[in-house]
Amino acid sequence: MAPFKQTIVVGGLFANVYSEAEATPASRPVSILVLMHGRHGSAQHAEPWVNAIFRWISEYRSSNETAEDLIIVTLVRVSWSLLKK
């Protein structure tokens, strides 16, 4: 199953936040992974990594029920000239 994705603004930076659809209650611990792309990369190029990591977590969870929820964050490269309109 593909992770749930939403785009938010944090301190003026656009960020894609990915989580599992079947997340546990908010009172449970969570792990956060921030994926950074290289200078000429983009958050879009990181999506195959995000999907692969969530597939691996799903397989891991099938044998270990105590695994924490995972949230993955990628920063979005935005053309600021588009935002000034």
C-alpha positions as CSV (number, residue, x, y, z in Angstrom):
1,M,0.0,0.0,0.0
2,A,1.3,3.5,-0.9
3,P,2.0,5.8,2.0
4,F,-0.2,8.8,2.7
5,K,1.4,12.0,1.5
6,Q,0.6,15.6,2.4
7,T,2.6,18.8,1.7
8,I,3.0,21.3,4.5
9,V,5.0,24.5,5.1
10,V,7.5,24.5,8.0
11,G,9.3,27.7,8.6
12,G,8.8,28.9,5.0
13,L,10.0,25.5,3.5
14,F,7.6,23.2,1.7
15,A,7.9,19.7,3.0
16,N,6.3,16.4,1.8
17,V,5.3,14.3,4.9
18,Y,4.7,10.6,4.3
19,S,3.0,8.3,6.8
20,E,1.3,4.9,6.9
21,A,-2.4,4.8,6.5
22,E,-2.8,2.5,9.4
23,A,-0.8,4.6,11.9
24,T,-1.2,3.9,15.6
25,P,-2.8,6.3,18.1
26,A,-0.9,9.6,18.6
27,S,0.1,8.6,22.2
28,R,2.5,6.0,20.8
29,P,6.2,6.8,19.9
30,V,7.0,7.6,16.3
31,S,10.3,7.7,14.3
32,I,11.0,10.4,11.8
33,L,13.3,10.1,8.8
34,V,14.3,13.2,6.9
35,L,15.5,12.4,3.4
36,M,17.6,15.1,1.8
37,H,18.3,15.2,-2.0
38,G,21.4,16.4,-3.6
39,R,21.9,19.9,-5.0
40,H,20.4,19.0,-8.4
41,G,17.9,16.5,-7.1
42,S,14.3,17.0,-6.0
43,A,11.8,15.6,-3.5
44,Q,10.1,13.9,-6.5
45,H,13.2,11.9,-7.1
46,A,13.1,10.7,-3.5
47,E,9.7,9.1,-3.8
48,P,11.0,5.7,-5.0
49,W,13.1,5.6,-1.8
50,V,10.1,6.6,0.3
51,N,8.0,3.8,-1.2
52,A,10.8,1.2,-0.8
53,I,11.3,2.2,2.8
54,F,7.6,1.8,3.6
55,R,7.5,-1.6,1.9
56,W,10.5,-2.7,4.0
57,I,8.8,-1.4,7.2
58,S,5.7,-3.3,6.3
59,E,7.6,-6.5,5.9
60,Y,9.5,-5.9,9.1
61,R,6.3,-5.2,11.0
62,S,4.8,-8.5,9.9
63,S,7.3,-10.2,12.2
64,N,7.7,-7.5,14.9
65,E,4.5,-5.9,16.2
66,T,6.4,-3.5,18.5
67,A,7.8,-1.4,15.6
68,E,7.2,2.3,15.9
69,D,5.3,4.2,13.3
70,L,7.4,6.0,10.7
71,I,7.1,9.4,9.2
72,I,9.3,10.4,6.3
73,V,9.9,14.0,5.4
74,T,11.4,15.4,2.1
75,L,12.0,19.0,1.4
76,V,10.5,20.4,-1.8
77,R,12.5,22.6,-4.1
78,V,10.2,25.5,-5.0
79,S,10.6,28.3,-7.5
80,W,10.1,31.4,-5.4
81,S,9.2,33.4,-8.5
82,L,6.0,31.3,-8.7
83,L,5.0,32.2,-5.1
84,K,5.3,35.9,-5.6
85,K,2.3,36.1,-8.0
